[in-house]
């Protein structure tokens, strides 16, 4: 299944100046998708699921280094990172984040999922009126990262000029990356998406708007979805690991904590950029 994924070169960049991750372990969780003896992922496969980045290239670099070290210390036959979307907006370096990923500058093979913020950015490239809403939830920061003058935008004017300038300044590679992001990905007993799924609808019948935007109906559901949903979109102080879903969005742009939930077999642990001393993990 993963044989066509590419390996990517990783440049640590500024990560060396950041503190190492705090490690927290959640072992042997019994979840609704299966019983105690069921493996949630194929043998020899490990997944790093990364929450919303929102323009924090510094944290992406730091977490990438954590993952690189984790792979060296705990070798695994097949390693895959799944980005859960929302690379742009809010934080200061959206263009740098997209450049990192579009250039395959990461230590593992990866699958980039689309977040609602990428969906809005792509809509703006076709319809300047989208900026009237987008400017209120991160669009101004993204435009500025692509050297688009935002003074008039902040006043509610100049939307067409901003669209023209972004179209000019956005590298083809960045646009191609954004357009090729996926809405969901399934591996083993996990279903990965940005926001969540609509309860009562089969996973293969989920609508794009729900995968990108759903919130309360999904977060309040306690029933099994058929697989464990791994998602972001709803910022929480610490990772949520529930019987039917895992939320990896720890509000990186505001908290300085970007998180990867690591899944292997029936085990899961966390790498993040919170800092602190590393804790050795055992099989106990």
N, C-alpha and C positions, 0 to 999 in steps of 0.2 A: 504493500500500500504506500510506503514511504520512499520507494526506491527512486522515484523521479525527482525528489526534492534535492536541491543543491546544498553544498556546504559553503559557508561564507566566511571570509576573512574578517577578523575583528580587530579594530584599532581601539585600544583602551582609552585614548584621548585624555580627558581631564579626570577620569575616574580615580586616579591614584591619589588625588587630593581629598577624596571623600572617605569617611569612616567605613569600615567593613560592616557587613550586614549582621543584624541580630538573627539568630536561627531559632525557629520554634517548630516543634515536631508534633504532628498529629498521626499516630501510628494505629493501624488496624481498625480504622473507623468502620463500623458496620452500617452500611447505607441501604436505602430502600431498593436500590437497583438489583441487589443480589444478596446472597447469604455469606456466611463466614468463610467458606472455602472457595468462593468465586473470585477470580482475578478481574479487576476492573479494567486492566489494559493488557494487550498481548504481551507474552513473555519477552523480556529483553528490551522493552520499550519504556522510555521516560518522557514525560511532557512537562515543560515549563509554561504555565499559563500566566501571562502578564496583564495586569489591569491597566486602567486608563492612564496614559502618559501625559496628555494635555500640554504639549509644548515644553516639557522638561527634558531636554537633551542631556543635561548633566546627570540626571537620575537614570536615564536610559543607559548611559555609559557605565555608571557605577553598577547597576544591576547586571549589565552584560558581563562585567568582570566577575561578579559573584557567580554567575552561571558558569562561566569559563572555569573558574576554580572548582566549582562543585563537580563538573564533569571530569576534571582531572583527578579529584580526590575520590570520586565514586563512579568509576567507568561504567558505561552501559552500552549495549550493542547498538541501539537506535535511540537517538536523542532528537527531540523536536520541540521548538518553542512555538506557542500559539499566542499571538497578540490579540487581545480582545477588543481592539478598536479604540477610537478617540485618541488619535496621535496629535491632533491639532487643537487650537483654541486655548484660551485662558492663560496658559504659561507663555513665556517670552520667546521660545525658540522652536516654533512649529516647523519652520522651513528646515532647520537643522535636523529635527527628528525625522522628517520625511526623507531628507538626503541620506541619513544613516541607513534607513531601511530600504529605500529605493536602490541604493548602491550595494546592498547585501553586506553591509558592514556590521555583522553580528556573529557571535561565536558558534552558533548552531544553525541548522536548517530551520526555517520558520514558515508559518502560515499567517498572513495578516488578515484579520477580520475587519469588516467595516463597522465603524461606529456612527451614531447619528450625526456627529460633528463633521465627519468626512462626507456624509450624505448631503449635508447642507452646503458644504464648501463646493461640492460638485454641482449642486443646483444653482449656486450663485454664478458659476462660470457660464451658465446658460440663461439665467434670469436675474438681472440686477436688482429687481424688487425684493429678492430674498434677503438682501442686506439690511432692510429695515428691521427685521427680526434678528438676523444673525449678529448684528453689531452689539446686541444686548447680552449675548452669551458666548463671547470669545472671538467673534469674527474680527474685531478691531486688532486684537493682538496678532492674529494670524496674518492679516493684511500687512501690518507693520513688519512682521518677520520676513516678508517678501518685498520689502522696500516700497510699499504702496503708501502714499501720503494719506493720512487718516483724519486730518483736521476737519475737513468738510463732512466726512462720514460721521464723525462724532456729533456733528450738528444736524444730522439727518438729511444731508444733501450730498451731491456728487457721487451717487451710486454707480452711474454708468461709467464715469471716469475711473472709479476704483476698479470696476470690472475689467475695463480695457487694460489698465495697468497690471492687474493680476494676471490676466491672460498673457501679457507680454513677458512678465517677469517669471512666471511659473515654468520651470524647466519641463521639457517634454517627458523626461524620466519621472518626474514627480507626478505629473498628471496620469501617466500610464500606471504608476503604482497605485494611485488612488482609485482609478477605474477598475483595476484588477483585484481589489480587495474582495473577500468572500463574505457572504452573510452568515454562514454557519459552517461548522465542521464536526464530524462525528468520528470518534475513535474509541473502540471498546465500549464500555458502559457510560461514556461521557459524551455530552452534546455541548459544543462550545458556540457561544454567540455573544453579541455585545450586551443587549439589555435583558433578554429573557425570552420566555415563550408564553403563549396564551394557554391557560389551563383548558383541558377538554378538547384540544386540537392536536392531532397527530403531529409528531415532530417533522415529518416530511411534508406536512400541509401548512406549516407556519407561514404567515404573511410577512413580507419585508418590513412593513411598518412596525409590527410587534417585535420582531427580532432587533430592531434598532431603537425603539422608543418605549416599549411597554414598561410599566413600573408597578403600580399598586396591585393590579390583578394578579401579577406574577409573584411579587414579593410576599403577598398575603396568603398564597396557596400552600397548603400543607400536604397535598396529595402527591403521589409519585407521578412524574412526567414520562415514565418509561425508561429514561436514562437520567443520570445526574447532570444538571445544567450548570455549566461553568461560565460565569458571566462577569461583567463589570457594570458601568452605567450609574449605579447608585452608591455614592461614596459612603464608606463606613469607617469608624475609627480603627478597627482591626478586621482581618479577614473573617468572613462568615463561612463556617462549614456546617451545613445542615443536612438532614437526611436526603433531601431532594435537590439541593443546589449548593454551589460554592460561589461566593462573591469575592472577587479579587481586587475590587476598586477601593483603594485606601486614600483617595483624594490627593494624589501626588502633587498636583500643581500648588496646593495650599499647605499641605502637611510636610512636604519633603520626603514622603514615604511612598516609594513605588515598590510594588510587591509582585513576586512570582510565586504562585502556588505550584509546588512540584508534585507530580503524580507518577507513581511507579508501582505496578502490581496492585496490592491493597493498601499501600502506604501513601502518605502525603506529608510534605513538610513545606516550610516557607522560607524563602529568601527575600530580604527587603533592604531598603536603604536607610533604615532607622538608626543604624550605628549601634555600637556596643560590642562586647566580647563575643567571639564565636563559641557556640556550645557544641561539643562533640556529640554526634548521634550514634546510638547503638542499636542493636537488633532487639533489645529488651522491650 
